[in-house]
């Protein structure tokens, strides 16, 4: 059996912060769409929006191909906007990868907050990603975006401080976690 924690939400919603925080606390690998896609920009060039989308689809497929090669019992954290492909594509990738169970962490914030976050980080973003012209599209996307609701879901309003202990307790309510990862474990073991 393999499992995946789907850290889901539109761009600039705080997915990567959540995924990195979970990775640090659980000792699990994080697979992010941008981490896979950006080296391809470096080697193949930036291209137009359609090229960006094609690299996004290929990167998404590559993530699930790596998960497919993981040993039985593995758990992956996957950081992506899962709404950019039809649900059937996700289901096919999960089946091919041998992922039996998923938990979803739905990251969200008001569209105006996402737009401001996106603008603020533009100078640090790889030039292959959409620029300022994407902001109106992001706002519209944020207004209609929904979680995939595949398995249990935990909602996080990323305009508030992230309570990782509560998130870990929620995950532990569904799956066994390594000893020492929850607040209760740390209190008992003195970690």
ABEGO torsion letter per residue (X at the ends): XBBBBBBBEBBGAGAAAAAAAAAAAAGBBBBBAAAAAAAAAAAAEAEBAAAAAAAAAAAAAAAAAAAAABBBGBBBBBBBBAAABBAAAAAAAAAAAGBABBBBBBBBBBAAAAAAAAAAAAAABBAABBBAAAAAAAAAAAAABBBAGBEBBBBBBAABBBBAAAAAAAAAAABBBBBGABAAAAAAAGX
